Amino acid sequence: MKSGAPPLRNSLPAGNNVAVHFSETPSFFRIGSDPLDVVPNAMISYASTTRGITVTVRPIYLDEPSDLLEREFAFGYAIQIENTSPNEVQLLRRRWIIEAGNGSRQDLTGDGALRPHPVIAPGETHVHDGSCTIESFNGTVEGNYLVQRADGEQFRVSVPPFPLHAAAN
């Protein structure tokens, strides 16, 4: 393994087809009590694949926490990371670049949202959620995940660029 990288560790029971969740799916994505029972077709999906790792994002405008008068527009997004490669990978870090229509930019990097650094075995999927607030009606998000294979090789997996549109639901 490369120095400074956490070791691979598998936290899944055998035969599970969904990897560890970063957090419970927020209520705005759920249609039932099961955290994986999300609204699959209510949101437009954006997907990209890098070396057998497919990242699919479904953004949604969050009317309730948004405040038009304060120019605070909140968005949530469901993220699915599917491993169709023959190798186990571990999520190490993420980088999100969020750009609002008014030109303001947030560059978020680190591993805080990825703890405990989930491992995604071949054929498995990891699901988590995220959110952001921007100061304009529209924006874009792009980024990547740094992943590591069991042999220590690290590479970046692209997050598909996706738009943020207030009241687009």
C-alpha positions in Angstrom: 0.0 0.0 0.0 1.1 3.6 -0.6 2.1 5.4 2.5 -0.5 7.6 4.2 -3.4 5.7 2.6 -5.7 3.8 5.0 -5.6 0.0 4.6 -8.5 -1.7 2.7 -11.0 -3.2 5.1 -14.3 -4.9 4.2 -17.2 -4.0 6.4 -19.8 -6.1 4.5 -21.3 -9.4 5.4 -21.0 -12.0 2.6 -23.6 -11.8 -0.1 -24.7 -8.3 0.5 -25.1 -6.3 -2.7 -25.2 -2.9 -1.2 -22.2 -1.5 0.6 -22.0 0.7 3.7 -24.1 3.9 3.7 -22.5 7.1 4.7 -25.7 8.2 6.3 -29.3 7.4 6.2 -31.0 8.5 2.9 -32.7 11.8 3.7 -36.5 11.9 3.8 -36.7 13.9 0.6 -35.4 10.9 -1.3 -37.4 8.1 0.5 -40.8 6.8 -0.5 -41.0 4.3 2.4 -39.3 3.4 5.6 -36.4 1.5 3.9 -33.4 3.9 3.4 -32.8 2.3 0.0 -36.4 2.7 -1.1 -35.7 6.0 -2.9 -37.6 7.8 -5.6 -35.7 6.3 -8.6 -37.4 8.1 -11.5 -38.5 11.3 -9.9 -35.1 12.9 -10.5 -32.9 13.1 -13.6 -29.8 10.9 -13.3 -26.3 11.8 -14.4 -23.7 9.0 -14.7 -20.1 8.5 -15.6 -17.8 5.5 -15.5 -14.1 5.4 -14.8 -12.3 2.1 -15.0 -15.4 0.1 -14.1 -16.6 2.4 -11.3 -19.9 4.1 -12.2 -21.0 7.1 -10.3 -24.7 8.1 -10.7 -26.0 11.3 -9.2 -29.7 12.4 -8.8 -30.0 16.0 -7.7 -33.1 17.6 -6.3 -34.1 21.1 -5.3 -35.0 21.4 -1.6 -37.8 23.9 -1.3 -38.2 23.7 2.5 -34.7 24.8 3.6 -34.3 27.3 0.7 -35.0 31.0 1.3 -35.6 33.1 -1.8 -35.4 36.4 0.1 -32.0 35.4 1.6 -30.8 34.0 -1.8 -30.1 30.6 -0.2 -31.0 27.8 -2.6 -30.6 24.3 -1.1 -30.1 21.1 -3.1 -29.8 17.5 -2.2 -28.3 14.7 -4.2 -28.4 10.9 -4.0 -25.1 9.3 -5.1 -24.7 5.7 -6.2 -21.2 4.2 -6.8 -21.3 0.9 -8.5 -18.2 -1.3 -8.9 -18.3 -3.3 -12.1 -14.6 -3.8 -12.2 -12.9 -7.1 -11.2 -11.2 -5.4 -8.2 -12.3 -4.3 -4.8 -11.9 -0.5 -4.3 -12.0 1.7 -1.2 -13.2 5.3 -1.2 -10.5 7.5 0.2 -11.3 11.2 -0.6 -13.7 13.3 -2.6 -13.5 16.6 -4.3 -16.6 18.5 -5.2 -16.5 21.8 -7.2 -19.8 23.6 -6.8 -20.3 26.7 -8.9 -23.3 29.0 -8.6 -24.8 30.9 -11.5 -23.5 34.1 -9.9 -19.9 32.9 -10.3 -19.3 32.0 -6.7 -17.4 28.7 -6.2 -17.0 26.2 -3.5 -14.2 23.7 -3.7 -14.8 20.9 -1.2 -12.1 18.3 -0.6 -11.3 15.8 2.0 -12.4 12.5 3.5 -14.8 13.6 6.2 -17.9 12.6 4.3 -16.3 9.3 3.4 -15.5 7.9 6.8 -15.2 5.0 7.5 -13.7 4.8 4.0 -16.1 2.2 2.6 -14.9 -0.7 0.5 -16.9 -1.6 -2.6 -16.4 -5.2 -3.8 -16.9 -6.2 -7.4 -20.6 -6.2 -8.3 -21.6 -4.2 -5.2 -23.0 -0.7 -4.9 -22.4 2.0 -2.3 -25.2 4.6 -1.8 -25.0 7.9 0.1 -26.4 11.4 0.0 -25.2 14.9 0.1 -26.4 18.5 0.0 -25.3 22.0 -0.7 -26.6 25.6 -0.6 -25.8 28.1 -3.3 -26.6 31.8 -3.7 -28.3 31.7 -7.1 -31.2 29.9 -8.8 -28.8 27.7 -10.9 -25.4 26.1 -10.5 -23.3 23.1 -11.5 -21.4 20.5 -9.6 -18.5 18.3 -10.7 -15.8 16.4 -9.0 -14.1 13.1 -8.3 -13.4 10.4 -5.8 -10.0 9.1 -5.0 -10.2 5.3 -4.7 -7.6 2.6 -3.9 -7.4 -1.0 -5.1 -6.2 -3.8 -2.8 -2.8 -3.7 -4.6 -2.3 -0.1 -3.5 -3.0 1.5 -6.9 -4.9 4.8 -6.5 -6.9 6.6 -9.2 -9.6 9.2 -9.5 -13.2 8.3 -10.4 -15.1 11.1 -12.1 -18.3 12.4 -10.7 -20.5 13.4 -13.7 -21.1 17.1 -14.0 -24.7 17.8 -13.0 -26.8 21.0 -12.9 -28.6 22.5 -10.0 -31.8 24.3 -10.9 -34.1 25.9 -8.2 -37.7 24.7 -8.4 -36.8 22.2 -11.1 -38.6 19.2 -9.4 
